Amino acid sequence: ISHMKNTMPEALNLFGFVGLLPGGVSDDELTQMWENTEWMRLKDALTRASLLVFKTDNKGMFIYSMLPFMSIRAYEYLETDEERRHAYHMKCCRLFKDYC
């Protein structure tokens, strides 16, 4: 994580965001919530650093998530920025309302 802070700190925003979604998040959901496709470049950096993993669901879509102990680290990262954490929580709420 400290290496990522030095090389691509904006990727840690995506790291913190995905950490709020323990069940993972799909390509489409990320594009919808991130509001652009900039997350793809950040996802690549996180995947190369083994901070983010992905699997394919039964529809052939990628689902991005992280190992449980990494979710804790992701939340710790968001604790340092109350405003960002609140904004990410609101994005998650908007996504989850579509499932309920």
Buried (B, 14 or more C-beta within 10 A) or exposed (E): EEEBEEEBEEBBBBBBBBBBBEEBBBBEBBBBBBEEEEBEEBBEBBBEBEBBBBEEEEEEEBBBBBEEEBBEBBEEBBEEEEEBBEEBEEBBEEBEEEEE
